[in-house]
Amino acid sequence: MTMRSDRIQFALIRTFDSGNIGSSFRALSNMGFRRLWVIDPLHYDEEIVGKMAAGTKNALHRLITGRSLEEFAAEVDHIYALTARPRKEYPQISLPELASSLNEAPETRAGLLFGNETNGLNNEELRYISATVSIPTSPAYPSLNLAHAVLLTAFSLSPLTSPSSAAPSSKKNGADALKKEELFENLFSLISSHLFQKEITADKNRTLLRNTIQKWPLSLREWSYLNQVFLALKKRTAHPEKLQNN
């Protein structure tokens, strides 16, 4: 019995390099996984993320951002921390052992947590985990690049998942990600100057609004209607005298 690919979710916490986020997302997509959480990144540059995501850039709306480790923990049954060194407080297992355990319980919702490139995971973050997982490396060069660690983990677990469950769903005549991005840009430009004037608030709300719209199952007719409404409102707000005349 295979697992649904969305039963295995990956999370990066306190990531320093935006390139690692894009590369990790690409790696997960290559292996058939769809859910990557980016929690409290130290740096997040959309341009760099998109550049490193390369051929999967059009699917970046699936990145889960602006959420906490507590929320990630609530979405899964067990969290496994990928660490370079064992922690005596927690059971230590190998990737094959993790794969075997998940294979025996395909309904389990598993979370894979990757820490900061330099410092790994701190004690506060480790308190959410069930076990640590190690990837064997050469003693001479034991430190793995973060995106490489994500790729190796995803590759090891990908045989557990159903190929059909990993394929992106599509609705005939539905609005695709690019059209939803256009819809988002038109709506955000309409409301941002009125509602989100502080730069920090604007960035957070921009991400939240984009993620929300990308999740909407819109037919082309629905997309076209909403887009026309937003464009018409943009024109009217650009010329307030038209609103008064109506």
C-alpha positions in Angstrom: 0.0 0.0 0.0 1.4 3.4 -1.0 1.2 6.7 0.8 -0.3 9.9 -0.6 2.6 12.2 -1.3 0.9 15.0 0.7 1.2 12.7 3.8 4.9 13.7 3.9 5.6 17.3 4.4 9.0 19.1 4.5 9.9 22.2 6.5 12.9 24.5 6.5 13.3 26.7 9.5 15.5 29.8 10.0 17.0 29.3 6.5 19.8 31.8 5.8 20.2 31.3 2.0 17.2 32.0 -0.2 18.9 29.9 -2.9 18.6 26.9 -0.7 14.8 27.5 -0.5 14.4 27.5 -4.3 16.7 24.5 -4.7 14.9 22.5 -2.0 11.6 23.2 -3.6 12.9 22.1 -7.0 14.3 18.9 -5.4 11.0 18.0 -3.7 9.1 18.6 -6.9 11.5 16.4 -8.8 10.8 13.6 -6.3 7.0 14.0 -6.5 6.4 15.9 -3.2 4.3 19.1 -3.1 4.5 20.6 0.3 7.4 22.7 1.5 7.1 25.0 4.6 9.4 27.9 4.9 9.3 28.9 8.6 11.0 32.1 10.0 13.6 32.5 7.2 16.5 34.8 8.1 16.5 35.9 4.4 13.9 35.5 1.8 14.5 37.0 -1.6 11.7 36.0 -4.1 13.9 36.6 -7.1 16.6 34.3 -5.9 14.1 31.6 -4.8 12.5 31.7 -8.2 15.9 31.6 -10.0 17.0 28.5 -8.0 13.6 26.8 -8.4 14.3 26.9 -12.2 11.8 24.6 -14.0 9.5 24.5 -11.1 9.2 28.3 -10.6 5.6 28.3 -11.9 4.6 26.0 -9.0 6.1 28.2 -6.2 2.7 29.2 -5.1 2.7 25.8 -3.3 5.4 27.1 -0.9 3.8 27.5 2.6 5.1 30.7 4.1 4.2 32.9 7.0 3.3 30.0 9.3 4.9 28.9 12.5 6.6 25.6 13.7 3.6 25.1 16.0 1.3 25.2 13.0 3.5 22.7 11.1 3.5 20.4 14.1 -0.3 20.6 14.2 -0.5 19.4 10.5 1.5 16.2 11.1 1.5 13.2 13.5 5.3 13.0 13.9 8.2 15.3 13.1 11.6 13.9 12.2 14.5 16.2 12.4 17.4 15.8 10.0 20.6 16.4 11.9 24.3 16.0 11.3 24.8 14.7 14.8 22.7 12.5 17.2 21.0 14.1 20.2 21.0 11.8 23.2 17.5 13.0 24.3 15.9 11.6 21.2 15.9 8.3 19.3 18.2 8.3 16.3 17.2 6.5 13.1 18.5 6.2 9.6 16.7 7.1 6.4 16.0 3.5 5.5 14.6 2.9 9.0 12.4 6.0 8.6 11.2 4.7 5.2 10.4 1.3 6.6 8.5 2.8 9.5 6.3 5.0 7.2 5.8 2.0 4.9 4.2 0.1 7.7 1.9 3.0 8.6 0.9 4.7 5.2 -1.8 6.8 6.9 0.7 8.5 9.1 1.3 12.2 8.5 5.0 12.7 8.7 6.9 16.0 8.9 10.6 16.3 7.9 12.3 19.3 9.6 15.6 20.9 8.4 17.4 23.5 10.4 19.6 26.5 9.8 22.5 25.9 7.4 25.1 26.9 10.1 23.5 26.0 13.4 21.0 23.3 12.6 18.1 23.0 15.0 18.0 24.5 18.5 16.6 22.9 21.6 13.3 24.9 21.3 12.7 23.5 17.8 13.7 20.0 18.8 11.0 19.7 21.4 8.5 19.1 18.7 10.3 16.0 17.2 9.8 12.3 17.7 13.3 11.3 16.5 16.3 12.5 14.7 17.4 11.2 11.3 20.9 11.1 9.9 22.3 10.8 6.4 25.7 8.9 6.3 28.5 11.0 5.0 32.3 10.9 4.8 34.0 11.7 8.1 36.3 13.9 6.3 33.5 16.1 4.9 30.4 15.4 7.1 28.4 18.6 6.4 25.8 18.4 3.6 24.4 21.4 1.8 20.8 22.0 2.9 19.2 21.5 -0.5 21.3 18.3 -1.0 20.0 16.9 2.3 16.4 17.7 1.3 17.0 15.9 -2.1 18.5 12.8 -0.5 15.7 12.6 2.0 13.0 13.0 -0.7 14.7 10.5 -2.9 14.8 7.9 -0.1 11.1 8.4 0.7 9.7 8.8 -2.9 9.3 5.0 -3.5 6.7 5.1 -0.7 4.3 7.4 -2.5 1.9 6.8 -5.3 3.0 8.4 -8.6 -0.6 9.4 -9.3 -1.0 11.2 -6.0 2.2 13.2 -6.7 1.0 14.6 -10.0 -0.5 18.1 -9.9 -4.2 18.0 -10.2 -5.7 19.9 -13.1 -9.3 20.9 -14.0 -10.3 21.2 -17.6 -10.9 24.8 -18.5 -9.6 25.9 -15.1 -7.5 29.0 -14.4 -3.9 28.0 -14.1 -1.2 29.4 -11.7 -0.2 32.2 -14.1 -3.7 33.4 -14.5 -4.2 33.3 -10.7 -1.0 35.3 -10.3 -2.4 37.9 -12.7 -5.6 38.0 -10.6 -3.5 38.4 -7.4 -1.4 41.3 -8.8 -4.5 43.2 -9.9 -6.2 42.8 -6.6 -3.2 43.6 -4.5 -2.4 46.7 -6.5 -6.0 47.8 -5.9 -6.0 47.4 -2.1 -2.4 47.7 -1.0 -2.2 51.5 -1.0 -5.3 51.7 1.1 -4.9 48.8 3.5 -1.2 47.8 3.7 0.8 51.0 3.9 3.5 49.7 6.2 6.2 47.9 4.3 6.5 44.9 6.7 2.7 44.5 6.9 2.5 44.7 3.1 5.0 42.0 2.6 3.3 39.6 4.9 -0.2 40.3 3.5 1.1 40.0 -0.1 2.3 36.5 0.6 -0.9 35.5 2.4 -3.1 36.9 -0.3 -1.1 35.2 -3.1 -1.2 31.8 -1.4 -4.9 32.2 -0.8 -5.8 33.0 -4.4 -3.6 30.2 -5.7 -5.6 27.7 -3.7 -8.9 28.9 -5.3 -10.4 26.4 -7.8 -11.4 28.9 -10.5 -13.0 28.2 -13.8 -11.8 30.4 -16.7 -15.2 32.1 -16.6 -14.9 32.9 -12.9 -11.4 34.1 -13.3 -12.3 36.3 -16.2 -15.2 37.9 -14.2 -13.2 38.6 -11.1 -10.3 40.0 -13.2 -12.5 42.3 -15.0 -14.1 43.5 -11.7 -10.6 44.2 -10.2 -9.4 46.0 -13.4 -12.5 48.2 -13.5 -12.1 49.1 -9.8 -8.5 50.0 -10.4 -9.5 52.4 -13.2 -12.2 54.0 -11.0 -9.9 54.4 -8.0 -7.3 56.0 -10.3 -10.0 58.6 -11.2 -12.2 59.2 -8.1 -14.3 61.8 -9.9 -15.9 58.9 -11.8 -17.0 57.3 -8.5 -18.7 60.6 -7.4 -20.5 60.9 -10.7 -22.0 57.4 -10.3 
